[in-house]
């Protein structure tokens, strides 16, 4: 198993949908995945759902470096998703930036 570059940025993003908005949140996330996966520097971009709370989506991401992650944050797919956050999310996005150790 390769450990990747120390420059890689591993990201965990937790998004909690408003009551009744879980399906809409998942649809919005699914809609941008193909485009995000084509972004320069995207190594991994996966949507998962909390088994205990179907209204909690968790994105598992790996980016080549901070610059690639920064470009993603200003790219059209993410910007269009973020424009829906006020309508879809019950709480602020929780984001963890991690560095792979082993």
C-alpha positions as CSV (number, residue, x, y, z in Angstrom):
1,X,0.0,0.0,0.0
2,X,1.4,3.4,-0.9
3,X,1.2,6.2,1.6
4,X,1.1,9.1,-0.9
5,X,2.9,12.3,-0.8
6,X,3.3,14.4,2.3
7,X,1.9,17.3,0.3
8,X,-1.4,15.4,-0.2
9,X,-4.3,16.9,1.8
10,X,-6.8,14.4,3.1
11,X,-10.2,16.0,3.8
12,X,-13.2,14.8,5.7
13,X,-16.3,17.0,5.2
14,X,-19.5,16.5,7.2
15,X,-22.7,18.0,6.0
16,X,-25.9,17.7,8.0
17,X,-29.1,18.2,6.1
18,X,-32.1,20.2,7.4
19,X,-35.1,18.0,8.2
20,X,-36.7,16.8,5.0
21,X,-33.7,18.0,2.9
22,X,-31.6,14.8,3.1
23,X,-32.5,13.5,-0.4
24,X,-31.9,17.0,-1.9
25,X,-28.5,17.3,-0.3
26,X,-27.4,13.9,-1.6
27,X,-28.7,14.7,-5.1
28,X,-26.8,18.0,-5.0
29,X,-23.6,16.3,-3.9
30,X,-24.0,13.5,-6.5
31,X,-24.5,16.0,-9.2
32,X,-21.0,17.6,-8.8
33,X,-19.0,14.4,-8.2
34,X,-18.1,13.6,-11.9
35,X,-16.9,17.2,-12.5
36,X,-14.9,17.4,-9.3
37,X,-13.2,14.0,-10.0
38,X,-11.9,15.6,-13.2
39,X,-10.4,18.6,-11.4
40,X,-6.7,18.9,-11.6
41,X,-5.2,17.5,-8.4
42,X,-8.3,15.5,-7.3
43,X,-7.1,12.0,-6.1
44,X,-10.2,10.9,-4.3
45,X,-13.7,12.4,-3.9
46,X,-16.3,10.0,-2.4
47,X,-19.7,10.5,-1.0
48,X,-20.7,8.4,2.0
49,X,-23.7,8.5,4.4
50,X,-23.7,8.1,8.1
51,X,-25.3,4.7,8.9
52,X,-26.9,6.1,12.1
53,X,-28.2,9.3,10.4
54,X,-29.2,9.3,6.8
55,X,-29.3,13.1,6.8
56,X,-25.6,13.3,7.5
57,X,-23.4,13.1,4.4
58,X,-19.6,12.6,4.7
59,X,-17.3,13.4,1.9
60,X,-13.9,11.7,1.9
61,X,-11.4,13.6,-0.3
62,X,-7.7,13.5,-1.2
63,X,-6.1,16.3,-3.0
64,X,-2.6,16.4,-4.5
65,X,-1.7,19.5,-2.4
66,X,-3.2,22.6,-0.8
67,X,-3.2,24.5,-4.1
68,X,-5.4,21.8,-5.7
69,X,-7.8,22.0,-2.8
70,X,-7.8,25.7,-3.1
71,X,-8.7,25.6,-6.7
72,X,-11.5,23.1,-5.9
73,X,-13.0,25.6,-3.4
74,X,-13.3,28.2,-6.2
75,X,-14.3,25.9,-9.0
76,X,-17.8,26.1,-10.5
77,X,-19.0,22.7,-9.2
78,X,-18.2,23.5,-5.6
79,X,-19.4,27.1,-5.9
80,X,-22.8,25.9,-7.2
81,X,-23.1,23.4,-4.4
82,X,-22.2,26.0,-1.7
83,X,-24.8,28.3,-3.1
84,X,-27.4,25.8,-1.8
85,X,-26.0,25.3,1.7
86,X,-28.3,27.9,3.4
87,X,-31.3,26.0,2.0
88,X,-30.0,22.4,2.6
89,X,-27.9,22.4,5.7
90,X,-29.0,22.3,9.3
91,X,-25.6,23.3,10.6
92,X,-22.3,24.7,9.3
93,X,-20.1,22.4,7.3
94,X,-17.6,20.5,9.5
95,X,-14.2,20.2,7.7
96,X,-11.1,18.4,8.8
97,X,-7.8,18.7,6.8
98,X,-5.6,15.8,7.6
99,X,-2.1,14.7,6.7
100,X,-1.6,11.0,6.0
101,X,0.9,9.4,8.3
102,X,1.1,5.7,7.4
